[in-house]
Amino acid sequence: MYNELQILRIRLMKNFSMARIPIIIACILIVFQQVYLPVVQAVSTVEGDEAYLAFPYPCNSSQVTLQQSTKVPFYRSTDGLSPYLPSDQVQRFNVQNRIENGTCSLALTITYLRRDDQGSYILFVYKDGYPQNDDTQNIRLQVDYPPGKASCVVGHSKGGEWVGVDCTANAGTIPGKIECYQNGLWMFPLNDPTVVDSLLKQTFLILESQPAFCCSSPWHEYRERCECNDTALFLDDTSEKPCLTISTTTREVTNNVQSFESTSEPSSITTTSITDTQKDDIIISLSVIIIIMMLINLFFIYKFRKKYNDHRNTGRSNQPTGNENCVKVKDIPEEIALPRHVNCGALSDNGESVQ
């Protein structure tokens, strides 16, 4: 019994030690994040627009550098823009070192944004040749873009001159849809836009006897017939021009459709907006993880202690009480003397030992 209790005690201590390891690791991560990781901000823009990023830093710094993600710095306060910066970025990147009201900052302006401009822009601060980790600035630039140009193929016949036309376009980070026009009129789609394997898909009901023009567009935008020219179907020499003036009646119909679109965004299209990632958010997440680990740890400790105490109680209940050899006095004649090892003490009338 002693060996079993010792084994249980060793197992309890071993599991308690193992359960503390994740908590120690989580604490180390929190300290590391607080000391070495900079605050990350996020800016979301659209392809083709302009982005403005501001990086404050201490005015007593000897040098600051600016780089995109893990690439070589494209700007040093001592040298200016890097000569290795691609020519297209030299024309679109503008860095200004500003001092206003005793506050120093580096202002980066990027014009005509491209998708490859997306990434983290990191400002490193140096003083007397040593990096100042607490002053490091990190801004995450998100460049959103609409779906690509639409392409359509004629599908199955729907009866008479009507056919189904299946249209696809490369999906963008901005939710989109596909629009089709025929005879200057906006055509109703047969389904909502869906994204499958990075492709935006939508089907329309089109007349084979007339030319049709289709295009993609962001979900909340509406393209006039003149702007919708990604692809054309059923064209011949006598077909209408790519852009026709839409009649007043047609424009009223399309305006009504546009108002309907703005209130019925499809559930199949989702968009994710980037928010600022601050230290507090990471600390809260790690704190929740630590609390969960501690609860799991306490649960295992409770289970092992309960098992340990059950074994101890079982061992005590199996030990001799010292009264097993006692004999009830009323069952023995008075003239018979009891042996010393049997006479366990005074016994009550019902034969129980009275210490």
C-alpha positions in Angstrom: 0.0 0.0 0.0 2.9 2.4 0.8 4.4 1.8 -2.7 1.1 2.5 -4.4 0.8 5.8 -2.5 4.3 6.8 -3.4 3.7 6.0 -7.1 0.5 8.1 -7.1 2.4 11.0 -5.4 5.1 10.9 -8.0 2.6 10.8 -10.9 0.7 13.8 -9.4 3.9 15.8 -9.1 5.0 14.8 -12.7 1.6 15.8 -14.2 1.6 19.1 -12.3 5.1 19.9 -13.6 4.1 19.0 -17.2 0.9 21.2 -16.9 3.0 24.2 -15.9 5.1 24.1 -19.1 2.5 25.6 -21.5 1.8 28.3 -18.9 5.5 29.2 -18.7 5.7 29.3 -22.5 2.7 31.5 -22.8 4.2 33.9 -20.2 7.5 34.0 -22.1 5.5 34.9 -25.3 3.7 37.7 -23.6 7.0 39.2 -22.3 8.6 38.8 -25.8 5.6 40.5 -27.4 5.6 43.4 -25.0 9.4 44.0 -25.3 10.3 43.2 -28.9 7.2 43.3 -31.1 6.0 46.6 -32.4 2.4 47.8 -32.6 0.9 46.9 -35.9 -1.6 49.3 -37.5 -3.6 48.6 -40.7 -4.6 50.7 -43.6 -7.0 49.4 -46.3 -7.2 51.0 -49.7 -8.3 50.1 -53.2 -6.1 49.3 -56.2 -5.4 52.5 -58.3 -6.0 54.9 -55.4 -3.5 56.7 -53.2 -2.2 55.5 -49.8 -0.7 57.8 -47.1 1.3 56.2 -44.2 2.8 58.2 -41.3 5.5 56.9 -39.1 6.3 59.0 -36.0 9.8 58.6 -34.4 11.9 60.4 -31.7 13.6 63.5 -33.0 16.9 62.6 -31.2 17.3 59.5 -33.5 20.5 59.4 -35.5 18.9 57.4 -38.4 15.6 55.9 -39.6 15.0 53.3 -42.3 11.9 52.3 -44.1 11.3 48.9 -45.8 8.5 46.7 -47.1 8.2 43.4 -45.2 11.6 41.6 -45.2 13.0 43.4 -48.3 16.0 45.7 -48.2 15.2 49.2 -46.9 14.1 51.4 -49.8 14.7 54.6 -47.7 17.4 55.7 -45.3 17.2 59.2 -43.7 21.0 59.5 -44.3 20.8 58.6 -48.0 17.2 59.1 -49.2 15.5 56.7 -51.6 17.5 53.6 -52.5 18.9 53.5 -56.0 17.9 49.8 -56.2 14.2 50.8 -56.0 12.4 49.7 -59.2 11.7 52.6 -61.6 7.9 52.2 -61.4 8.1 52.6 -57.6 10.5 55.5 -57.8 7.8 57.4 -59.7 5.0 56.3 -57.3 6.8 56.4 -53.9 7.3 59.7 -52.2 9.0 59.9 -48.7 9.1 63.1 -46.7 10.9 63.7 -43.4 8.7 66.1 -41.4 9.2 68.0 -38.2 6.0 69.7 -36.9 5.6 71.2 -33.4 8.6 69.3 -32.1 7.3 66.0 -33.4 9.2 64.1 -36.1 7.6 61.7 -38.6 8.3 60.0 -41.9 5.5 60.3 -44.4 5.2 57.8 -47.2 2.8 58.5 -50.1 2.1 55.8 -52.7 0.2 56.8 -55.8 -1.6 54.5 -58.3 -1.6 51.6 -55.9 -0.8 48.1 -57.2 -1.5 44.7 -55.7 2.2 44.1 -55.1 2.3 47.2 -53.0 0.4 45.3 -50.3 2.4 44.3 -47.2 4.0 45.5 -44.0 5.9 48.8 -44.1 8.3 48.9 -41.2 10.2 51.9 -39.8 13.4 51.1 -37.8 14.9 53.7 -35.6 18.6 53.9 -34.7 20.4 55.9 -32.1 24.2 56.0 -32.2 24.2 52.9 -34.4 21.9 50.9 -32.1 18.3 49.9 -33.0 15.6 51.2 -30.7 13.1 48.4 -30.7 10.5 50.3 -28.6 10.3 53.0 -31.4 9.8 50.6 -34.3 6.6 51.3 -36.3 4.8 48.7 -38.4 1.9 49.6 -40.7 0.1 46.9 -42.7 -1.1 48.1 -46.1 -4.1 46.1 -47.6 -4.7 46.8 -51.3 -8.2 45.6 -52.3 -9.2 45.0 -55.9 -12.5 44.3 -57.8 -13.1 41.2 -59.8 -11.4 40.8 -63.2 -13.0 41.0 -66.6 -15.9 38.7 -67.3 -16.0 36.0 -69.9 -19.2 34.2 -70.9 -20.1 31.0 -72.8 -23.5 29.9 -74.1 -25.0 27.1 -72.1 -28.2 25.0 -72.5 -31.3 26.1 -74.3 -34.1 27.3 -72.1 -36.8 27.1 -74.7 -37.5 29.1 -77.8 -34.8 31.6 -78.4 -33.8 31.8 -74.8 -30.5 30.2 -73.7 -28.5 30.2 -70.5 -25.3 32.1 -70.5 -22.6 31.2 -67.9 -20.3 34.0 -67.0 -17.1 33.9 -64.9 -14.5 36.4 -63.7 -11.5 36.2 -61.4 -12.7 37.0 -57.9 -11.3 40.0 -56.2 -11.0 41.0 -52.5 -13.9 43.3 -53.1 -17.3 41.4 -53.5 -18.5 41.6 -57.0 -21.2 40.7 -59.5 -21.7 40.3 -63.3 -24.0 42.3 -65.4 -25.4 41.7 -68.9 -27.2 44.0 -71.3 -29.3 43.1 -74.4 -31.0 45.6 -76.7 -29.9 48.3 -74.3 -31.8 46.6 -71.4 -30.3 45.3 -68.1 -30.9 41.5 -68.0 -31.9 39.8 -64.7 -29.5 37.0 -63.6 -30.8 33.5 -62.9 -28.9 33.3 -59.6 -26.8 35.3 -57.1 -23.0 35.6 -57.7 -21.0 32.9 -56.1 -17.2 32.4 -55.7 -15.9 28.9 -56.5 -12.2 28.2 -56.6 -11.3 32.0 -56.9 -13.8 32.4 -59.7 -16.9 34.7 -59.6 -19.8 32.9 -61.3 -23.2 34.0 -62.4 -25.8 32.8 -65.0 -28.1 34.9 -67.2 -31.1 34.2 -69.5 -30.3 35.7 -72.9 -32.0 35.8 -76.3 -30.0 34.2 -79.1 -31.5 36.6 -81.7 -29.9 39.8 -80.2 -26.3 40.8 -79.3 -25.5 40.7 -75.5 -22.8 42.6 -73.6 -21.6 41.4 -70.2 -19.1 42.8 -67.6 -18.1 42.4 -64.0 -18.3 45.1 -61.4 -18.1 45.6 -57.6 -21.3 44.7 -55.8 -22.2 48.2 -54.7 -21.4 49.8 -58.1 -23.6 50.0 -61.1 -22.2 50.1 -64.7 -24.0 51.8 -67.5 -24.4 50.0 -70.8 -21.6 52.1 -72.3 -19.2 50.9 -69.6 -20.1 47.2 -69.8 -18.0 45.8 -72.6 -15.9 42.9 -71.1 -17.4 40.4 -73.5 -20.0 40.2 -76.3 -22.2 37.4 -77.6 -24.2 36.9 -80.8 -22.5 39.7 -82.7 -22.7 40.1 -86.5 -22.1 42.8 -89.1 -25.4 44.5 -88.4 -25.1 44.4 -84.6 -25.5 47.4 -82.5 -22.6 49.6 -81.6 -20.7 48.8 -78.3 -22.4 51.7 -76.7 -26.0 52.8 -77.2 -27.9 55.7 -75.7 -30.4 54.2 -73.3 -33.9 55.5 -73.5 -35.6 57.2 -70.6 -37.8 54.2 -69.9 -34.8 51.9 -69.9 -32.9 54.2 -67.5 -35.9 54.2 -65.1 -35.9 50.4 -65.1 -32.1 50.2 -64.5 -32.3 52.7 -61.7 -35.0 50.6 -60.0 -32.8 47.5 -60.4 -29.9 49.4 -58.9 -31.9 50.3 -55.8 -33.0 46.7 -55.5 -29.3 45.6 -55.7 -28.2 47.9 -52.9 -30.7 46.3 -50.5 -30.2 42.7 -51.4 -26.5 41.8 -51.2 -26.1 38.0 -51.7 -25.3 35.9 -48.7 -22.8 33.9 -50.6 -20.4 36.9 -50.9 -18.5 37.8 -47.8 -15.9 40.5 -47.2 -13.3 40.8 -44.5 -12.2 44.1 -43.2 -8.8 44.5 -41.6 -8.8 46.2 -38.2 -5.8 47.5 -36.1 -3.9 44.7 -34.4 -2.8 46.1 -31.0 -0.8 44.6 -28.2 -3.8 44.6 -26.0 -5.6 42.2 -28.3 -2.7 39.8 -28.3 -2.4 40.0 -24.5 -6.1 39.3 -24.1 -5.9 36.2 -26.3 -2.8 34.9 -24.5 -4.5 35.5 -21.2 -7.5 33.5 -22.2 -5.2 30.7 -23.3 -3.4 30.8 -19.9 -6.7 30.7 -18.0 -7.9 27.7 -20.0 -4.5 25.9 -19.3 -4.8 26.7 -15.6 -8.3 25.3 -15.4 -7.2 22.1 -17.2 -4.3 22.0 -14.8 -6.6 22.3 -11.7 -8.9 19.7 -13.1 -6.1 17.2 -13.4 -4.8 18.1 -9.9 -8.3 17.5 -8.5 -8.6 14.2 -10.2 -5.2 12.9 -9.0 -5.7 14.2 -5.5 -9.1 12.5 -5.3 -7.6 9.3 -6.5 -4.7 9.7 -4.0 -7.1 10.3 -1.1 -9.3 7.4 -2.1 -6.3 5.1 -2.0 -5.3 6.4 1.4 -8.8 5.9 2.8 -9.0 2.4 1.4 -5.7 1.6 3.0 -6.8 2.9 6.4 -10.1 0.9 6.3 -8.2 -2.3 5.7 -5.9 -1.8 8.7 -6.7 -3.8 11.9 -8.5 -1.7 14.6 -7.0 -3.7 17.5 -10.4 -5.0 18.7 -10.8 -7.9 16.3 -9.6 -10.4 19.0 -11.8 -8.9 21.7 -14.5 -11.2 23.1 -17.8 -10.1 24.4 -17.7 -10.3 28.2 -21.3 -11.4 28.5 -20.5 -14.5 26.3 -17.7 -15.7 28.7 -18.2 -17.2 32.1 -16.9 -15.0 34.9 -14.6 -17.8 36.3 -12.7 -17.9 33.1 -9.8 -15.4 33.0 -9.2 -13.8 29.6 -5.6 -13.9 28.2 -3.8 -10.6 28.3 -3.6 -10.2 24.5 -7.3 -10.8 24.2 -8.3 -8.4 26.9 -8.2 -5.3 24.6 -9.8 -3.0 27.1 -13.1 -2.5 28.8 -16.1 -3.6 26.9 -19.5 -2.3 27.1 -22.6 -4.4 27.6 -23.1 -4.9 23.9 -19.5 -6.1 23.6 -18.0 -2.9 22.0 -14.6 -1.8 23.2 -14.5 1.3 25.5 -11.1 3.0 25.6 
